């Protein structure tokens, strides 16, 4: 069922699913008292946004923030390198394709320094995209990074 929802949302243009999916994600995020993380979506390259018309992770991140799980910082990360679609790649190929692709936006460095981050994405497949984001965030001296995603891809499909 989660596969059908994500595919309709991400590739079927069913943007109206964002509030439902985001609320479902937010319900699983536990915050400590006084915790005020920044909610940061996984970035898409600008050509992918132009083609698709939206960044699904940003839509989910907005819903997670609206559910009271933190402050939205939609532009903290940028995908500076256009990467091919990762869908049919092995985990090793994904990691190689993402090398140096994601960085912290220069004007966001001060805002994220020493902050707890919740990194939001729609699907965690091999972890290559999340790892690239986490590496960039930790390099900018954030306090910590937690990953929130709506679905986890079947490990058997990640050959």
Backbone as CSV, one residue per row, in Angstrom:
resi,resn,N_x,N_y,N_z,CA_x,CA_y,CA_z,C_x,C_y,C_z
1,UNK,0.816,-1.194,0.000,0.000,0.000,0.000,0.862,1.263,0.000
2,UNK,1.946,1.275,0.814,2.787,2.469,0.843,3.427,2.707,-0.520
3,UNK,3.772,1.632,-1.227,4.353,1.765,-2.566,3.377,2.471,-3.508
4,UNK,2.130,2.067,-3.484,1.119,2.674,-4.357,0.926,4.155,-4.017
5,UNK,0.887,4.485,-2.728,0.721,5.877,-2.320,1.894,6.735,-2.789
6,UNK,3.109,6.257,-2.563,4.295,7.025,-2.955,4.363,7.194,-4.461
7,UNK,4.072,6.148,-5.212,4.123,6.262,-6.675,3.086,7.249,-7.195
8,UNK,1.886,7.234,-6.623,0.860,8.196,-7.029,1.287,9.623,-6.678
9,UNK,1.901,9.778,-5.517,2.353,11.093,-5.060,3.522,11.595,-5.909
10,UNK,4.551,10.778,-6.036,5.803,11.204,-6.657,5.724,11.279,-8.178
11,UNK,5.128,10.280,-8.799,5.116,10.208,-10.259,3.732,10.385,-10.872
12,UNK,2.698,10.305,-10.057,1.343,10.428,-10.569,0.738,11.807,-10.379
13,UNK,1.510,12.717,-9.813,1.033,14.089,-9.648,-0.058,14.260,-8.609
14,UNK,-0.208,13.316,-7.715,-1.253,13.402,-6.684,-0.709,14.158,-5.462
15,UNK,-0.486,15.447,-5.656,0.093,16.277,-4.601,-0.812,16.388,-3.380
16,UNK,-2.083,16.133,-3.561,-3.023,16.190,-2.443,-2.729,15.118,-1.400
17,UNK,-1.861,14.155,-1.728,-1.471,13.132,-0.756,-0.433,13.654,0.248
18,UNK,0.200,14.784,-0.038,1.259,15.301,0.835,0.821,15.449,2.293
19,UNK,-0.337,16.040,2.578,-0.721,16.168,3.990,-0.876,14.818,4.697
20,UNK,-1.475,13.859,4.043,-1.643,12.535,4.644,-0.291,11.878,4.897
21,UNK,0.559,11.847,3.870,1.863,11.204,4.003,2.715,11.923,5.042
22,UNK,2.698,13.246,5.024,3.465,14.026,5.984,3.002,13.820,7.415
23,UNK,1.691,13.775,7.613,1.160,13.532,8.970,1.545,12.132,9.448
24,UNK,1.514,11.164,8.531,1.909,9.804,8.905,3.380,9.775,9.328
25,UNK,4.219,10.492,8.588,5.630,10.561,8.958,5.799,11.259,10.302
26,UNK,5.140,12.386,10.465,5.272,13.175,11.694,4.842,12.376,12.922
27,UNK,3.858,11.522,12.768,3.368,10.742,13.909,4.425,9.785,14.458
28,UNK,5.426,9.474,13.658,6.483,8.552,14.075,7.714,9.271,14.635
29,UNK,7.742,10.594,14.566,8.899,11.362,15.030,8.687,11.734,16.490
30,UNK,9.578,11.257,17.319,9.519,11.551,18.747,10.504,12.668,19.059
31,UNK,10.032,13.713,19.704,10.885,14.826,20.107,11.058,14.816,21.612
32,UNK,12.255,15.155,22.046,12.523,15.326,23.474,12.016,16.708,23.885
33,UNK,11.713,16.881,25.148,11.264,18.182,25.641,12.346,19.222,25.354
34,UNK,11.936,20.340,24.784,12.866,21.398,24.446,13.576,21.199,23.113
35,UNK,13.336,20.067,22.461,13.938,19.779,21.162,13.294,20.678,20.102
36,UNK,14.094,21.379,19.324,13.585,22.263,18.271,14.420,22.059,17.006
37,UNK,14.244,20.907,16.356,15.069,20.633,15.181,14.657,21.451,13.959
38,UNK,15.574,21.509,13.023,15.262,22.044,11.707,14.834,20.877,10.832
39,UNK,13.781,21.088,10.060,13.286,20.082,9.121,13.862,20.439,7.755
40,UNK,14.695,19.563,7.204,15.398,19.827,5.954,15.044,18.740,4.937
41,UNK,14.488,19.113,3.790,14.183,18.101,2.773,15.407,17.751,1.940
42,UNK,15.425,16.532,1.426,16.435,16.129,0.449,16.208,16.981,-0.798
43,UNK,17.260,17.586,-1.318,17.081,18.474,-2.477,17.023,17.714,-3.800
44,UNK,16.335,18.307,-4.753,16.369,17.843,-6.136,17.181,18.848,-6.938
45,UNK,17.793,18.380,-7.991,18.473,19.305,-8.905,17.400,20.140,-9.600
46,UNK,17.744,21.377,-9.936,16.745,22.287,-10.517,16.119,21.728,-11.794
47,UNK,16.861,20.974,-12.592,16.261,20.425,-13.819,15.227,19.350,-13.491
48,UNK,15.433,18.614,-12.416,14.457,17.600,-12.001,13.195,18.283,-11.487
49,UNK,13.366,19.392,-10.768,12.197,20.142,-10.291,11.431,20.714,-11.481
50,UNK,12.145,21.275,-12.443,11.480,21.828,-13.629,10.692,20.751,-14.358
51,UNK,11.279,19.564,-14.451,10.612,18.464,-15.164,9.403,17.941,-14.384
52,UNK,9.600,17.685,-13.083,8.539,17.109,-12.266,7.535,18.166,-11.813
53,UNK,8.029,19.385,-11.576,7.151,20.453,-11.141,7.116,20.664,-9.636
54,UNK,7.763,19.794,-8.875,7.776,19.902,-7.421,8.866,19.005,-6.857
55,UNK,9.223,19.290,-5.612,10.131,18.420,-4.867,9.288,17.721,-3.821
56,UNK,9.089,16.436,-3.997,8.219,15.680,-3.091,8.734,15.703,-1.658
57,UNK,10.052,15.688,-1.458,10.596,15.736,-0.100,10.278,17.073,0.560
58,UNK,10.321,18.157,-0.210,10.000,19.473,0.346,8.535,19.552,0.761
59,UNK,7.645,18.956,-0.039,6.222,18.948,0.324,6.002,18.163,1.613
60,UNK,6.677,17.023,1.748,6.552,16.224,2.967,7.160,16.955,4.156
61,UNK,8.302,17.605,3.944,8.957,18.345,5.029,8.053,19.460,5.550
62,UNK,7.372,20.143,4.637,6.453,21.207,5.053,5.359,20.641,5.964
63,UNK,4.829,19.480,5.599,3.775,18.868,6.415,4.301,18.421,7.776
64,UNK,5.525,17.894,7.807,6.136,17.483,9.077,6.328,18.704,9.978
65,UNK,6.786,19.802,9.408,6.955,21.034,10.182,5.611,21.555,10.675
66,UNK,4.600,21.524,9.813,3.270,21.999,10.212,2.658,21.133,11.306
67,UNK,3.133,19.894,11.417,2.649,19.006,12.479,3.377,19.266,13.793
68,UNK,4.222,20.288,13.820,4.877,20.684,15.057,6.163,19.954,15.378
69,UNK,6.790,19.372,14.372,8.004,18.594,14.618,9.293,19.377,14.423
70,UNK,9.187,20.661,14.121,10.380,21.485,13.973,10.131,22.633,13.025
71,UNK,11.190,23.351,12.750,11.147,24.525,11.874,11.638,24.141,10.481
72,UNK,10.875,24.474,9.474,11.228,24.125,8.095,12.363,24.998,7.584
73,UNK,13.372,24.357,7.010,14.485,25.051,6.346,14.642,24.374,4.985
74,UNK,13.789,24.776,4.054,13.673,24.081,2.774,14.890,24.247,1.877
75,UNK,15.662,25.309,2.070,16.783,25.578,1.169,18.154,25.360,1.807
76,UNK,18.239,24.549,2.840,19.524,24.315,3.500,20.495,23.541,2.607
77,UNK,19.971,22.594,1.846,20.801,21.772,0.975,20.500,22.064,-0.486
78,UNK,21.509,21.935,-1.323,21.289,22.022,-2.764,21.970,20.834,-3.432
79,UNK,21.350,20.400,-4.503,21.951,19.355,-5.338,22.631,20.104,-6.469
80,UNK,23.930,20.324,-6.301,24.678,21.149,-7.239,25.068,20.405,-8.503
81,UNK,24.999,19.109,-8.457,25.386,18.281,-9.597,24.158,17.499,-10.055
82,UNK,23.888,17.579,-11.328,22.758,16.831,-11.870,23.131,15.353,-11.905
83,UNK,22.320,14.547,-11.261,22.574,13.109,-11.231,21.524,12.402,-12.074
84,UNK,21.900,11.267,-12.643,20.896,10.513,-13.398,19.856,9.936,-12.442
85,UNK,18.754,9.488,-12.984,17.756,8.813,-12.164,18.418,7.609,-11.505
86,UNK,18.232,7.475,-10.208,18.909,6.426,-9.456,18.115,5.126,-9.412
87,UNK,16.909,5.151,-9.942,15.984,4.029,-9.812,16.505,2.666,-10.212
88,UNK,17.281,2.578,-11.267,17.748,1.276,-11.741,19.210,1.016,-11.430
89,UNK,19.780,1.768,-10.506,21.192,1.613,-10.158,21.368,0.748,-8.922
90,UNK,22.522,0.108,-8.850,22.881,-0.638,-7.646,23.269,0.362,-6.565
91,UNK,23.395,-0.117,-5.348,23.789,0.762,-4.246,25.147,1.390,-4.528
92,UNK,26.075,0.622,-5.041,27.418,1.132,-5.345,27.355,2.219,-6.418
93,UNK,26.552,2.009,-7.448,26.402,3.002,-8.514,25.750,4.281,-7.981
94,UNK,24.785,4.136,-7.088,24.112,5.296,-6.492,25.097,6.148,-5.700
95,UNK,25.900,5.491,-4.870,26.887,6.228,-4.071,27.865,6.964,-4.969
96,UNK,28.306,6.322,-6.037,29.249,6.956,-6.966,28.595,8.148,-7.668
97,UNK,27.349,7.994,-8.116,26.652,9.077,-8.820,26.437,10.299,-7.926
98,UNK,26.286,10.079,-6.628,25.993,11.174,-5.703,27.236,11.836,-5.107
99,UNK,28.399,11.305,-5.414,29.634,11.878,-4.861,29.732,13.363,-5.224
100,UNK,29.762,14.217,-4.234,29.897,15.657,-4.436,28.666,16.357,-4.977
101,UNK,27.550,15.645,-5.065,26.343,16.229,-5.674,25.564,17.128,-4.726
102,UNK,25.607,16.853,-3.427,24.775,17.585,-2.465,25.666,18.350,-1.496
103,UNK,25.364,19.637,-1.348,26.136,20.511,-0.453,25.184,21.385,0.345
104,UNK,25.710,21.944,1.422,24.953,22.925,2.198,25.046,24.260,1.469
105,UNK,23.918,24.899,1.311,23.878,26.222,0.676,24.690,27.196,1.544
106,UNK,25.545,27.965,0.903,26.456,28.860,1.626,25.719,29.768,2.606
107,UNK,24.590,30.329,2.198,23.889,31.267,3.091,23.048,30.560,4.164
108,UNK,23.088,29.217,4.192,22.358,28.474,5.223,23.288,27.948,6.314
109,UNK,24.580,28.040,6.090,25.548,27.459,7.027,25.376,27.961,8.460
110,UNK,25.229,29.250,8.620,25.108,29.820,9.958,23.798,29.378,10.624
111,UNK,22.738,29.300,9.861,21.426,28.938,10.405,21.356,27.486,10.877
112,UNK,22.150,26.615,10.275,22.077,25.195,10.651,23.170,24.765,11.623
113,UNK,24.195,25.579,11.770,25.314,25.214,12.647,24.807,24.945,14.065
114,UNK,25.251,23.819,14.611,24.915,23.392,15.977,23.439,23.068,16.178
115,UNK,22.688,22.893,15.107,21.261,22.563,15.218,21.043,21.070,14.984
116,UNK,20.019,20.537,15.593,19.561,19.183,15.309,18.757,19.244,14.012
117,UNK,18.966,18.288,13.137,18.324,18.270,11.833,17.479,17.007,11.699
118,UNK,16.301,17.167,11.123,15.526,16.009,10.664,15.515,16.106,9.150
119,UNK,16.182,15.168,8.508,16.282,15.106,7.052,15.082,14.332,6.534
120,UNK,14.311,14.947,5.633,13.075,14.332,5.145,13.221,13.904,3.686
121,UNK,12.804,12.672,3.412,12.739,12.156,2.047,11.515,11.266,1.929
122,UNK,11.138,10.965,0.694,9.966,10.124,0.501,10.290,8.645,0.692
123,UNK,11.363,8.175,0.057,11.723,6.760,0.109,13.216,6.616,0.381
124,UNK,13.566,5.721,1.273,14.958,5.362,1.512,15.200,4.052,0.769
125,UNK,16.089,4.085,-0.187,16.369,2.885,-0.975,17.700,2.296,-0.519
126,UNK,18.793,2.731,-1.102,20.110,2.228,-0.697,20.705,3.041,0.442
127,UNK,20.192,4.234,0.632,20.756,5.140,1.628,21.784,6.094,1.040
128,UNK,22.067,5.980,-0.248,23.091,6.813,-0.877,22.731,8.301,-0.817
129,UNK,21.503,8.637,-1.115,21.092,10.040,-1.094,21.126,10.576,0.333
130,UNK,20.580,9.830,1.257,20.602,10.252,2.660,22.034,10.404,3.153
131,UNK,22.894,9.454,2.802,24.291,9.535,3.227,24.964,10.790,2.680
132,UNK,24.697,11.123,1.425,25.285,12.331,0.830,24.792,13.575,1.562
133,UNK,23.516,13.594,1.917,22.960,14.731,2.658,23.543,14.818,4.062
134,UNK,23.612,13.689,4.745,24.149,13.661,6.108,25.608,14.112,6.108
135,UNK,26.371,13.636,5.151,27.783,14.029,5.048,27.916,15.547,4.885
136,UNK,27.097,16.124,4.015,27.136,17.580,3.799,26.731,18.319,5.075
137,UNK,25.692,17.852,5.736,25.215,18.512,6.956,26.236,18.422,8.084
138,UNK,26.818,17.256,8.276,27.814,17.104,9.336,29.051,17.949,9.043
139,UNK,29.381,18.097,7.771,30.492,18.957,7.388,30.231,20.423,7.699
140,UNK,28.969,20.777,7.845,28.587,22.153,8.198,28.386,22.304,9.703
141,UNK,28.824,21.306,10.453,28.835,21.359,11.914,27.453,21.395,12.554
142,UNK,26.507,20.628,11.989,25.221,20.500,12.668,25.412,19.641,13.911
143,UNK,24.484,19.737,14.832,24.565,18.974,16.079,24.309,17.488,15.829
144,UNK,23.243,17.192,15.088,22.867,15.804,14.810,21.932,15.770,13.607
145,UNK,21.814,14.583,13.019,20.909,14.395,11.886,20.114,13.115,12.112
146,UNK,18.795,13.249,12.023,17.898,12.090,12.013,17.246,12.044,10.643
147,UNK,16.951,10.863,10.166,16.334,10.705,8.850,14.888,10.266,9.029
148,UNK,13.993,10.979,8.351,12.572,10.620,8.346,12.170,10.390,6.899
149,UNK,11.653,9.209,6.620,11.173,8.920,5.272,9.835,8.202,5.384
150,UNK,9.052,8.309,4.317,7.750,7.667,4.341,7.861,6.162,4.175
151,UNK,8.760,5.718,3.304,8.875,4.281,3.036,10.327,3.871,2.906
152,UNK,10.561,2.611,3.119,11.872,1.984,2.953,11.720,0.976,1.841
153,UNK,12.567,1.070,0.809,12.481,0.135,-0.319,12.883,-1.268,0.154
154,UNK,12.302,-2.245,-0.478,12.596,-3.633,-0.211,14.076,-3.905,-0.485
155,UNK,14.787,-4.422,0.479,16.223,-4.678,0.323,16.516,-5.631,-0.838
156,UNK,15.627,-6.536,-1.138,15.846,-7.489,-2.230,15.883,-6.796,-3.586
157,UNK,15.266,-5.614,-3.702,15.234,-4.897,-4.968,16.440,-3.998,-5.166
158,UNK,17.402,-4.046,-4.240,18.545,-3.149,-4.286,19.831,-3.837,-4.716
159,UNK,19.774,-4.857,-5.478,20.941,-5.659,-5.864,22.183,-4.891,-6.131
